[in-house]
Amino acid sequence: MQTVTKETWNREPVPRTKARRLRDMFESPELEFLMEAHNGLSARIVEEAGFKGIWASGLSMSAALGVRDSNEASWTQVVEVLEFMADATSLPILVDGDTGWGNFNNMRRAVAKLCQRGVAGICIEDKLFPKTNSFIGEGQPLADIDEFCGKIKAGKDSQTNPDFCVVARLEAFIAGRGLDEALRRAEAYHAAGADALLVHSKLSTADEIISFAHEWAGRSPIVIVPTKYYATPTDEFRKAGISVAIWANHNLRAAISAMREVSRRIYRDQALAGVENAIAGVKDVFELAGNDELADAEKRYLPTPRENVTAIVLAASRGAALGPLTADKPKCMIDVRGQPILRRLVTTFKGSGVHDVVVVRGYMKDKINLPSISTVDNDLYGNTGEAASLACAADHIAGECFISYGDVLFRHHYLDQLMDSGDDITIAVDALWKERRSDAAGWVRDLVRCSQPFSGDYLDDQPVYVESIGNNLAPEATHGEWIGVAKLSAEGSKIVRAEIDAMRGDGTLPKASMLQLFQRLIDRGHAIRVIYVPGQWLDVDEAADVTQAGKFL
């Protein structure tokens, strides 16, 4: 037994390779899922959605290249697409390798190249080269069993990564040969070294698949593609002991539908106004393409970098009042008109030149996986407040810094107004707070009493400061509502860090809110500047707010 020393205990774990992570999915006791992608952009979208692995569909890659799924795209062209996909994502990729693109020798070379490109596995089907898509025609001829077993062995002998997976795809049901033939071939392919078996069917029910799984009895992992029997409840696959389900071509098909609709509408209208608000923004394209990484690289490698401004986003809570909307995701990841709230908030910061965005995660933290953000974790989120979440990001409270709740939407020019403030601590306060929704039961508002009420002129440069901030101010003593965004100067960052340390020392930090943190600063004599804003913001606290957020956008 290995002796655990201080040195080995503190050593960073060796990261699992993509191939190892794909193999773990096959060996998992739970049903796992692969989502189709066909280029670098769709691969990033799959990762952003939260999937653990990618199916590089032969049909989708061929269609995206404008050719048929009949080996009209050469294997080298497919590998070139895969290289872009592997570079674009950290997820393992299982590629649809058709029939292995030839005989055993083609298979050997293909597997070697896939290992070089960082692809995690290949799936080959026991049909003849050039292949015909399984859903076209009837009675397709199958490969000789011994010849196909030779391809499997050639692939396993050629892999340079020991965890690279070779999946054998059974087409017996597709060819109308029945269960006995499927089992006979499965035995041979398993003996030849296949890491998993993909059992294919074009029936509208999963009967063939379930029958095979029952007879196979878990001798090796089973992979399925429920494209035709999509109405089968996923729990049926779990009960049958299926290891991996592949959603095989739905991103491509969704893209076709969307592109047709947009193209037809623009052609008809001869204008863009009718579609612009219904499609992804150009900034989304830039973000998915990794433009922010290039900006970061420019800061590292080009002279005279810009002074860095950080935004810390507090997004650790679930948002229990949202009920089932947050059963499988934190509230900052709730979709509003096609994008998570957090993505829209990050876009607002980046649109104002704030590129260093740090998100404090907690509830279902793995769901917060947007590109171009940094994350820190508050694993005690269930028993701590906002100040404790902010403390988790204390190392990032430095220089000029924004602090924001993770469930708010607001106009980006509010950030510009906050940045123009010369004070150490500045918050945005809604002067039209009384016009917001009427107080519902349990609705908590961040109320502010200021040194003077709103003058009626949002450009008034007479400084206004917070006198008191809390959830229980009397309406007659309230001048506005904090919208959940604050700006710190370099000195303000030092002040806030020092107060967090003081709260940690006196034991008040774990349960403290941001309002309590601000009130402590005021009580110590620190000035908190107010920038009045005219509404045009919202926070998402309950289901009705999601609808309001859509209207707001």
N, C-alpha and C positions, 0 to 999 in steps of 0.2 A: 504494500500500500504506500502511495506517495505521501511523504511527510509535508504537511502544510506549514510553511514558514511565513514570516512577515513579508518576505520578498515575493513569494509566490502568491500570497493573499492579495497584495496590492497590484500585482501584474495585470495589465489590461488583457481581457479575453481576446483570443484570436478571432477575427471576424469570420463568419461563415461565408464561403464562396456562394455565388449565385447557384452553381450546380448543387451544392450541399443543401441550399434552401429549397430547391425544387425537389430533391430527393426526400427532404423532411416532409414536404407536402404529400408525397406519395405514401410515406410511412406513417402519417398522422392518423390517430384514431378517429379524428373528426373528418367530416366531409369538407374538402377544400375546393376552391374555385379558381379557374384561370379565365381571364377576360381577353377577348380578341383585340389585337392591335395590328396595324399594317404599315406603320411608318414611325419615325421618331416622335412626331407630335402626338399621335394617338397613344403611343407607349407612355408618354408623360401624363396624358389624361387618365389612363388606366391606373397609374401609380397614384395620382392625385385623388382618385375616387376611393382609394383604400385597399385595392386588390393586392394580394401577395405574390401574384405571378401572372405572366402574359402568355397567351396563345398567339403565335405568329401564324396566322391563317394563310394557307396557300391560295385559297379562293380570294381572300381579301387583298393579299399582296398582288396577285395577278390582275384582279380587277382595278386596283389603284394604278397599275402600270398600263391599263387599257388593253389587256390581252385576256384570252380565255384561260380557264383553269385546266389546261391540258398540256402542261409543261412547255407552253409557248414562251414563258420567261425562263431563261437558262438558270441553272443552279448558281452560277457565279453572280448573276443579277440579283437573285434572291439573297445570297450571302451579303451583297453590298447593302441591300435594304436592312438586313439584320444587323449589320455593323452600326448603322445609324441608330437603330432601335436600342441596341445594347449600350451605346454611348449616351443615349438620352435618358436612360432610366437605371435605377439601382435594382429593379426587379429581375428575377430569373425568367428567362424566355424558353419556352418549349416550342420548337419550330415544327410546322407541318411540312415534313420532308417528302411528301408524296410517296413514290415507290423507291426512294433512295436515289433518285435522279439517274438511274442506270443499274448496272450490275454491282457485284460486291466491291469492285475496284473503285467505282464512282462513290460508293458508300464510304469506303475507307478514307478517300481524300476529302469528302464532304465533312465527315466527323472531325477530322484533324483540323480543318479550316474553322469549323464552328467552335471548337475548343479554343483556338487562337483568338477568335472574335468575342469570347466571353459569353457565348450562348450556352444555356444550361442543359439542353436536351433536344433530341430529335424524335419525331414520331414518323414511322414508315408504315405503309399499308401494303397488304399482300395482294396487289393487283399488278397488271402488266404495264410496262413503260412503252409509250407515253400514257399517263393515266387519264381516266375520264372521271369527272366529278361523280361522286356516289349517288347523287340525286338525279342523274340523267340516265334515262333508259332502264332496261331490265336485263337480268341475267348476265351481268358483266363477268368476263373471265377472271379467274383468280390465278395467282402465281403458284408455281410448284412449291410444295411445302419445303422440300430439302433446299431448293434454291433460295427461298426466303430466309430459312434458318441460317444459310451461309452469309446473307447480308447482315443479319443480326450479329453473328459472331465476328464478322469483319468490322462492324461498327464498334463493338466492345473492345476488340483488340487494338483499335486505332485511337481510342480516346486518350488524351493526354492528361485529363482531369479525372481522378478516380471516381468522382461523384457524378460525372456526366451520365445522363440517363438516355437509354434507348427504349422507346415505347413501341411495341408491335401492335398495329391496328388490324383488327379482324374484320374482314368484309364478307364473311360467310352469310350473314343475314341480308346484307345488301344484294348479294348475288342469288338469294333465294335458296341457299343450301341448307338452312335449318340449324337447329341447336347442336345436333351430333357433330356436324362438320365444324361448327364453331369451337366446340370443346376439343375436338381432335387437333385442330390447328393451335389452339391455345396451349395444349400440353407440349406440343413440339416447340413453340416459340418460347415458352417458359424455360424449357430444358436448354434451349440455345443461348439463354442468358438475358432475355428481355427483362428490363427492370419493372415494367408494368404492361398491361394489356388494355388497349382502347377498343371497346366493343361498340360497333356502329350499327345503327338501325334507322330505317326511313319510315317506319310505321308511325302512326299518329298516337300510339300508346307505347308505354315502356315495357310491354309484356315480354318481348324477346330479351331485353336487357335484364329484367328481374329474374327471368328463368335462368339465364346464363349465370348471373351472380349467385343464385341459389345452388346451382350445380358446381360452380367453381369453388365455393366455400372458402374464400379468403386465402387461396394458395399464393396469390400475389396481388398487388394493387390493381384495381379496375378503374379505368377512366371512361367517361361517357361524354357524348355530345348531344344534348337534348333539343337540337334545333327543330326536329319534326314533332317530337312528343313534348312540346313546351308546356302543355297544360297539366302535365303530371306534377303533383305537389313535390317540392324538393325533399320533404320529409320521407317520401317513399324511397328516394335514393339513399338517404341515411339508413333507413331500416334495412335496405338491401346490402349494406356494407360497401357502397361505392366510395372510392378514395377521393377522386377528383372529378368535378363536373366542369366542362368547358363551355363557356358562352362564346360561340364560335365565329360569328360574323356580324354581330349586331351593331358595332360601332361603324363599320362600313355602310351597312344598310341605313342606319340613322343619318349618316352623312349624305348619302344619296338623296334621301327624302328632303333633307334640309336644303341641299344645294339646288335641287329641282324647284322647290317652292320659291326660294330667293331669286333664282335666275328668271323664272317665269314672271314673278312680280315686278322685278326691275325692268324686264323687257316690256311688260304691259304698261307700267306707269311712266317709264322713261325718267325715273327719279329714284332717289334713295331714301326719301323721308319716310316712306311706308315700311321700310325694313330695318332701318338703322337701330332702333331701340329694341328689336327682337333678336338681334344676333350679338355674338361676342364682340367686344370692343377691340380695337387695334392694340390697346395696352395689354389685353389678355394674350394676344398673339406674341407680343414682345416678352411677356413674363414666361409663357410656356417655352419660348425659344431660349430663355436664359439670358436675356439682355442685362438683367441685374448683375449676373455673375461677371459679365464683361465690364460693367461699371465698377464693380469691386476690383477687378484686375487692373483697370485703368488707375484706380487709386493707389494700387501697390507699385505699378511699374512706370507710370507717367509722372513727370515732375509737377510740383505745385498742386498737390491734391487739395480738394475742397475740405473745409472744416466739417467734421462729421457731426450730424445731429441724429440722436437715437430716439426711437419711439418704443415705449414699453407698453404692451397691451395685456391687460389683466383678463384672462379667459379661462380661469380654472374651474368655474362653477358649472353645474349641470343646467340649471334653469328648470327646477322641478315644476314650477307653475305652468310650463309648456307641455306637461304631460307626455303623451306618446311621441311628440315631435323630438324629444330628447332621450327617447328610450335607447337609441343606438348611436347617438352623437351628442357632443356638447352643443349648447345653444349657439355658440359663435359659428358653428358649421351648418346651421339651418339654412336651407336654400331659399333665396329670395330672387325671383326672376332669373333663375338659371345659374346663380353663383352663391356660394356661402357668404354669410354676413362678414366673416373675417376677411375673405378675399376682397370684398368691396372696401372694407376699412383699410386694409393694407394698400390697396390701389389709391385711396384718398391720400394716405401719407406719402406714397411714392410720387404721386402727382404734384405734391408740394415740395419735392426734393428731399424728402426724408426716406433714405434707402435702407438704413439700418433699423429693422423692425424686430424687436424681441418679444415673443409671445410667452406668457406664463400659462402653462397647461396644467390640468388637473384631471377632471372627470373625462374618461375615455381619451386619454391624451394622445394615443396613437392615431386617432382620427384627425388630429390637427397636423397635417402633413403638407402644407402648401409649400411650393418652391420659394426660394429667395427670402425666407424668414429664418431667424434663429429662435431657439426655444429653450426655456428653463422650466422645471417641473415643481409644482407644489403638490407633493404626494399626500399631504395632510389636508387637502382642500375641503374635505367633508367636515372638518372640525376647526377650521380657521377662517379668518375674514380677509378682506381685500388688502389690508396693510401687510399681513403675513405673506400674501402672494407677491406684493411689491418687494418685500424683503428678499424673496427668492431671487429676484433680479437685481439685488443691491450692487453687484459688480458692474452693472450696466448703467446705473444712475451716476453718470459722469458727463461733464461738459454740458452742452445744451441738450435738453431731453424733454420729450413729451411723455405724459402718462395718460393712458386712455382705457376706459372699459372696453371689453371685447364685443359687446352687444349693441353698440351705438352706431348710428349713421348720421352724418352731418355734411354740410357743404364745405368743400375743401378750402374756400377762402377764409373760413374761420381759423384754420391753421396759420394762414398768412398774417391774420390780425394778431394772433398770439405771439408769433415770432417777432412781430414789430414792437412788442412791449419791451421796455427796457428794465422791467422789474425782475426780481429774482424768482418769484413764484407768481404765475398768472393763471386764472381759470376763466373759461367761457361760461357766461351766465345768461339764460334765456329770460329776456325782459318780458316776453309775452307768455309767461308761464301759466297765467290764469286761463288762457285760451286753449290750453291742452285739454285732453279728455277729463271728464269729471272724476273725482276720486272714487274709485271702486274699492270694495272691501279688500283689505290687505295690500293695497297699492302703496308703495313707499316712494316718496319724492325727496330729492336732495335739495333742500330749500336753503336760501341764502338771504341774510340780512346784510345790507351794504352800508357804506358810509353815507351814501346818498342814493335816492331812487333814480331810475332811468330818466334822463332829461328829455327824451323824445328825439334825440339826434344820435344815430349810431356812429357818426363820425366825430362826436364830441370827444376832444382829447383831454378833458379834465379828468384826472385820475380818480378812480373809484376803488375802494378796498373793502374786503370782507370784514364785517364785524362779528358775525356769528354764522355758523353753518351746521345743519343737522336735519333730521327727518321730522322733527316735531315742532318746528317753529310755528307760532301763531300766524294766520294769514295776514293780519294787520301789521305784523312785524316782518313780513317777507317781501323782498324786492325782486326775487328771481329764483330760478332753478338751475343748478349746475348741470351741464349737459354731459358730464363725464369725461372731459378733456382738460388737461392742465399742461402748462409749459414751464420748465425750469431753466434758469440760466446756469452757467457753470457753478456760480456761488449757491444758487438755489438747490442744485444737486447735492452739494456738500451739506446744506442745511437739512435736507430731507434725509440723507443717509445718517446724519448725526441723530436725528429724532428717532429713526428706526432703531438705532443702537440703544438709545435711551429707553425706548418702549420694550425692547428685548430685555434690558436690564431690570426694569421694574415689573416685568411679567404681564404687561398689558397688550403686547403685540399680537398674540395668537388670535384674539377675538375682535381686534379693532378694525373699524371700517376706514375708508379713505377720509370720510368726513371727520372722524375722530382724530385722525392724524393731522388734518388741516387745522382743526380747532386747537389742538395742542400747540401747533406752531404759532397761531394767533395769540394764545394765552402767554406764550414766551416772548411776545413782542415782535414777531416776524410779520411783515406786511404781505398780504396776498392780494394782488391786483385783480380787478374784475374787468373783463371785456364783455359788454352787453351785446347780445346777438338777438336777431328777430325770429325766434323759432327756427323752422327749417332744420329740424333734427328729430330723431326719435330713438328710443331704446326698446329692445325686443324682450319683453318680460312675460308675455302670455300669448296664446294662440292668435288673438285678434290683432296683435301687433305685427304679425307676419304679413297679414293682408295690408295693413297700413304701410308697412315697409315697401311692399310692391308699388303702392300708389305714390309713396314718397319718391321712389326712383323714376 
